[in-house]
Amino acid sequence: MNVRAHHVLRRAREHRRAIGWGLAVAVLAAGAWVTASSGEAAATVSGALRGIGDAHWGLVPVLAVLVVVHFWFSAVALRRAAGVRLPLLHATMAQFTGATANRLTGGGLGTVAVNARYLTGRGVPAGRAVAVAGVLQVGGGVADLLLFAVVLPIALTTGDGALTARLGERLDGLGGPLLAVLAVAVPVAGVAVWLLRDRLRGPAEACARLARRPGDLAVMLAASAATTFVMAVAFALSVLAVPGAAVTPGQFGTLIVVYMAGAAAGGLVPGPGGLGSTEAALVALLAAAGVPAAPALTAVLIFRAVSHWAPVPIGLLTAGTVRGRKGATLVALPATPHRDVPVPARAA
């Protein structure tokens, strides 16, 4: 990549970051204004803060363990996407750092940049490292769709159906608007891919290499789906930890669906780490499912504190793992059909 192209990409990232922070500030300001001007909203926030003290805090260590497992699965997915031997402990620590970077950039850009830098430090050529990191993000989206297709029927057929029925009533009639959005988004995405076809050549080649390694592809998709499922379980436990939520373990599947839908909706707003938008989406979906507003907000605050903000100091402490070491040797995973031949090592 020449200097001019690098400069243009850096300016584009800076603009996206500024836009994301602006939107996040706007959302938080709007929320603060609504809270200050609405007695009902103020009562909801006050009730949510009181509910934090009544929560079953014995579940918090379980949430912390699930966060670590989430990042471990992320490391496994990265290892298989790259097709090279990565020390899972260091790769897991790099995922903490990537998550911390994503709190500033949003849109997964921080994770992509950190993963690419980590792979480069392990001896992967820079162009291929960026392509692999991008493919991992795309693969994560595909894995989430497959997971949702599996979880949704389970949620509809388990539990007493109360949460699912209320959620269906509140969301009834949104099918048409969603189809309209898709009808516009798909052609726009197609045009964007065509215009960016030269820049997408590297990721396309990385996808082709991964497709020739079906074992790695399957493990990458499974591990990527597991990262989302583990976070969904943590969210469900956060809701169950709040007594006023009046949710039973039999409604676990519905809570997982609520998390996946809320996280996807929050990610549509290009703010840093989904700040504000994800919280609003999760609370709104829980309320639509019949969970009282104050307990819903309590559960979301507990979940985001443990899963979103607690990893930040760890990510800062583990930032050194991203740089790798000079003269790192690139070692392929155990031989499988069509595995890529390792390229010569290069200095980080």
C-alpha positions, 0 to 999 in steps of 0.5 A: 500500500503506497503512502497516499493510500495509507493516508487516505485510509487513515483520514477515513478512519478518523472521520468514521471515529469522529462521526461515531463519537458524535452519534454516541454523544448525541444519543447519551445527551438525548437520553439525559434530556429525556431522563431529566424532562420525564418523571417516568424516565427518572423513576425508571433510572432511580429504580434501576440503580436501586435494583443493582443493590438487590441483584444476585451478585454471586453470578458476577464471577460467572459472568467474568468467566464467560467473558474470558471464555468469549475471548478464548473462542475469539482467539481460536477463531483467529488461529483457524482463520490464519491457518498458522500456529498461534499461542492461544494464551497470547492470542486471547490477551490480544483479543482483550486488547482488540476489544479495548481498541474497539471501544474507541473506534466501533464497527469492529475496526479496532479489533481488525486493526489489532488482529492484523497487527498481532498476526504481523507480529507473529510473522504473517505478511502485513497484506495477508494479516489485514485480509485474514482479520477482515475475513474473520469479521465477515465470518463472525457475521455469517456465524451469527446468522447461522446461530440465530437460525438455530436458537430462534426455533428453540426459543419459540418451543421452550419455556412458557412462551410468555416472553416470546408472545409479548415480544411477537406482539410488540414487533408485529408489523415490522416485517414490511419495513425490515424487508424495505430496508433490506431491499435498499441495503442489498443493492447498495452493498452490491454497488459498494462491493463493485466500487471497492473490488480492487481493495477487496481482492486481498480479503477475497483471496483470503476467503478462497484460501480458507475455503480450501481448508474446510476443517479450519473454516468449520472451526472458525465459524463454530468458534465465532458463533460460540463467542456470541452464544457465550455473551448471550448466556452472560446476558441471560444470566444478568437478567436472571440475577435481577429479582424484579425482572420476573424471568424464569430459567425456562425463558433462557432461549428467549433471552438469548434471542433478545441479546442477539437482536439487541446487539445487532440493532445496537451495532447498526449505529456506528458509535464507539463499541455500540455505546448507548445504542446497544444499551437502548436496544437491549432495554427496549427489547426486554421491555417489549418482552414484558420485563419491567423497565427498571429491572431491564435497565438494571440487568443491562447495566450489570451486563455491560459493566462486566462484559463491555467495560471490565475488559478494558484495563486488561486490554491495556495491560496486555497491549504488549502481546500485540507487537509480537517479537522480532524474527517471529517464525511462522508455523502452520497448524498440523497438516490438513488437506490444502493447508497454505504453505507457510511464508518466510518469517519476517521481522515485526 
